[in-house]
């Protein structure tokens, strides 16, 4: 028996059929991306509400990626995986907040 036979379908090995969780995640990703693109290009809202809605769609996109493609629910590993995820989120927040800070206040230098 090979190591592929010992893995469960939740670990990403699909011998038969379609991996429906990946299909659903892909379709949700396309819908969220298309919605954000449409809202941004057609200016359906003023700037601040549009920014808030697109930011909310980005958070939903992150959750879709984590749960449908990175299999956060299926892991039985050590608790430090959760801490690495929290650290990654902290880094992401710091980079995004720093970029917004520089774009907002960095132009006042010159």
Order of alpha helices (4+ residues) and beta strands (2+ residues): alpha-alpha-alpha-alpha
